[in-house]
Amino acid sequence: MKTAVFSARPYDRHFLEAANQQGGTADAFTFEYFDVGLDLATATLAQDCQAVCVFVNDRLDAPVLRALHALGVRAVLLRCAGFNNVDIAAAEQLGLFVARVPAYSPEAVAEHALALIMTLNRHTHRAYNRVREGNFMLDGLLGRTLHGRTVGIVGTGKIGLATARIMKGMGCTVLGFDPYRSPAFAEIGEAVALDELLTRSDIVSLHCPLTPDTHHLINEESLGRMKPGAMLVNTSRGGLVNTDAVVRALKSRHLGHLAIDVYEQESALFFQDLSGEIIDDDLFQRLMTFPNVLVTGHQGFFTVEALQEICSITLGNLSDFANGVECTNTVTAA
């Protein structure tokens, strides 16, 4: 079975091929790699393929899905947990198999959230640059001790739980909000309503999926409920945060710090080298002017262990499709 892999980077090729060999499916599955993202203009690259393998910023709306179906594609393999970029209803109408990787090394993302918090809180990114220039002054690098602070976890699934455990281990009071109560979280922290979490937390960390209900969960109103000087961390999905509202909150000094590994309009920026280009996203450029903002390029998942697990589960999903076996990771319309 031939699969077109979109938004493919060298590491995708390496780990997919390793999983294919390790699983003993190399004779059955072949992959064709494309570094471009999937959209209506690039869908024709999947000619003669029975499946496509895609990532977070690939576009799979109804027109793209219809184009893929017309080419003979019958399976969509998401090498990620989120599926907000897929029109699931259209996929079901076309009879397309859609499967995701629901959970992979949650500790990888949780550890990256901690890295963002620690870096921004103790200004280590600024200190690194200063020392390289021979400047050993400490002015402007004053941080806060995390021990004893209150951290709010929005979304207490596997990644949220992993983050909560880390912050609890740091000596923090941990609050959690999730419409689906987690018995495991009850052993770590206190489950509260979102409004209470926002008003009590020194740090708010987002770990929930992007759905119509969570789109712009962090907006002007919710930012206004946060403690003055609080830190907002987002390692989940960019659309959870209204970036315009965040810029205003930063300018007013109400929001003390912002650390993001994801961004609403990241599809035009992330996973590519634009160091020699002019970035014409004015909102992103405005964010980068704040000294209390830290941005990374969607690398929270990027560990050896996570990539091995992603590719292994993706190959398992493809194998289930090829063999007509029920797949526990299929995505269906609610």
Residue pairs with C-beta under 8 A, 6 or more apart in sequence:
1 28
1 29
1 30
1 50
1 51
1 318
1 322
2 30
2 31
2 32
2 48
2 49
2 50
2 51
3 29
3 30
3 31
3 32
3 49
3 50
3 51
3 52
3 53
3 75
3 77
3 318
4 31
4 32
4 34
4 45
4 46
4 49
4 51
4 52
4 53
4 73
5 12
5 13
5 16
5 31
5 32
5 33
5 34
5 52
5 53
6 34
6 36
6 37
6 38
6 42
6 45
6 52
6 53
6 54
6 55
6 58
7 34
7 35
7 36
7 37
7 38
7 54
7 55
7 57
7 58
7 271
8 33
8 34
8 35
9 35
9 271
11 307
12 33
12 79
12 311
13 31
13 33
15 307
15 308
15 310
15 311
16 31
16 53
16 311
16 314
16 315
17 31
18 308
18 311
19 308
19 311
19 312
19 314
19 315
20 26
20 29
20 31
20 315
22 312
23 312
23 315
23 316
23 319
25 315
25 319
28 322
29 315
29 318
29 319
29 322
31 53
32 45
32 49
34 42
34 45
36 42
36 45
37 55
37 57
37 58
37 59
37 267
38 46
38 52
38 54
38 58
38 59
38 60
38 64
39 58
39 59
39 64
40 59
40 63
40 64
40 67
43 64
43 67
43 68
43 71
44 67
44 71
46 52
46 68
46 71
46 73
47 71
47 72
48 71
48 72
49 71
49 72
49 73
50 72
50 73
50 74
50 75
51 73
51 74
51 75
51 76
51 77
51 318
51 321
52 68
52 73
52 75
52 76
52 77
53 77
53 78
53 79
53 314
53 318
54 60
54 76
54 77
54 78
54 79
54 85
55 78
55 79
55 80
55 271
56 80
56 82
56 85
56 298
57 85
57 266
57 267
57 270
57 271
58 85
59 85
59 267
60 76
60 85
60 86
60 87
60 91
61 87
61 90
62 87
62 90
65 76
65 86
65 87
65 90
65 91
65 94
65 96
66 90
66 94
68 76
68 96
69 94
69 96
73 96
74 95
74 96
74 97
74 321
75 96
75 97
75 98
75 99
75 318
75 321
76 86
76 91
76 96
76 97
76 98
76 99
77 99
77 314
77 317
77 318
78 86
78 98
78 99
78 100
78 101
78 314
78 331
79 101
79 310
79 311
79 314
80 100
80 101
80 301
80 310
81 100
81 101
81 102
81 103
81 104
81 209
82 100
82 209
82 210
82 237
83 98
83 100
83 331
84 209
84 210
84 211
84 237
84 239
86 98
86 331
88 98
88 331
88 332
88 333
89 333
91 98
92 332
92 333
97 321
97 327
97 330
98 330
98 331
98 332
99 317
99 320
99 321
99 327
99 329
99 330
99 331
100 317
100 329
100 331
101 309
101 310
101 313
101 314
101 317
101 329
102 329
103 157
103 158
104 301
104 306
104 309
104 310
104 313
105 301
105 303
105 305
105 306
105 309
106 157
106 158
106 159
106 161
106 162
107 162
108 300
108 301
108 302
108 303
108 305
108 306
109 159
109 162
109 163
109 207
109 235
109 300
109 301
110 159
110 162
110 163
110 165
110 166
111 166
112 235
112 261
112 296
112 299
112 300
113 163
113 205
113 207
113 233
113 235
113 259
113 261
113 300
114 163
114 166
114 167
114 170
116 233
116 235
116 259
116 261
116 294
116 296
117 146
117 203
117 205
117 231
117 233
117 259
118 124
118 146
119 125
119 259
119 294
120 231
120 257
120 259
120 292
120 294
121 143
121 144
121 146
121 231
121 257
122 141
122 143
123 140
123 141
123 142
123 143
125 294
126 140
126 141
126 291
127 141
130 136
130 137
144 202
146 167
146 170
146 171
146 172
147 170
147 171
147 172
148 171
148 172
148 173
149 172
149 173
149 202
149 203
150 172
150 173
150 174
150 175
150 200
150 201
150 202
150 203
151 164
151 167
151 172
151 173
151 174
151 175
151 201
151 202
151 203
151 204
151 205
152 174
152 175
152 176
152 177
152 197
152 198
152 200
152 201
152 203
152 204
152 205
153 160
153 163
153 164
153 167
153 174
153 175
153 176
153 177
153 185
153 189
153 205
153 207
154 160
154 176
154 177
154 178
154 194
154 197
154 204
154 205
154 206
154 207
154 208
154 217
155 177
155 178
155 206
155 207
155 208
155 209
155 236
156 164
156 176
156 177
156 178
156 182
156 184
156 185
156 191
156 207
157 178
157 182
157 207
157 208
159 207
159 235
159 236
160 176
160 178
160 185
160 205
160 207
160 208
161 182
161 184
161 185
161 188
163 205
163 207
164 174
164 176
164 185
164 188
164 189
165 188
167 174
167 203
167 205
168 174
168 188
168 189
172 203
173 189
173 190
174 188
174 189
174 190
175 189
175 190
175 191
175 192
175 196
175 197
175 200
175 201
176 182
176 185
176 188
176 189
176 190
176 191
176 192
176 197
177 191
177 192
177 193
177 194
177 197
178 185
178 191
178 208
181 191
182 191
185 191
192 200
194 222
195 225
197 204
198 204
198 222
198 225
198 226
199 225
199 226
199 227
200 227
201 226
201 227
201 230
202 227
202 230
202 231
203 230
203 231
203 232
203 233
204 218
204 226
204 230
204 231
204 232
204 233
205 233
205 234
205 235
206 217
206 218
206 232
206 233
206 234
206 235
206 236
206 240
206 241
207 235
207 236
208 214
208 217
208 236
208 240
209 236
209 237
210 236
210 237
210 238
210 239
210 240
214 239
214 240
215 239
215 240
216 239
216 240
216 241
216 242
216 245
217 240
217 241
218 232
218 234
218 240
218 241
218 242
218 245
218 246
219 242
219 245
220 242
220 245
220 248
220 249
223 232
223 245
223 246
223 249
223 254
223 255
224 249
224 254
226 232
226 254
226 255
228 253
228 254
228 256
229 253
229 254
229 255
229 256
230 255
230 256
230 257
231 256
231 257
231 258
231 259
232 241
232 246
232 255
232 257
232 258
232 259
233 259
233 260
234 240
234 241
234 259
234 260
234 261
234 262
235 260
235 261
235 262
235 300
236 262
237 262
238 260
238 262
238 263
238 264
238 265
238 266
239 264
241 260
241 264
243 263
243 264
243 265
243 283
243 287
244 283
246 255
246 258
246 287
247 283
247 286
247 287
249 255
250 258
250 290
250 292
250 293
256 292
257 292
257 293
257 294
258 287
258 290
258 292
258 293
258 294
259 293
259 294
259 295
260 293
260 294
260 295
260 296
261 295
261 296
261 297
261 298
261 299
261 300
262 298
263 269
263 270
263 284
263 295
265 281
265 283
265 284
266 297
266 298
268 281
269 279
269 281
269 284
269 297
270 297
270 298
271 297
271 298
279 285
287 293
287 295
288 295
301 307
301 310
313 329
316 329
317 327
317 329
317 330
319 325
320 326
320 327
321 327
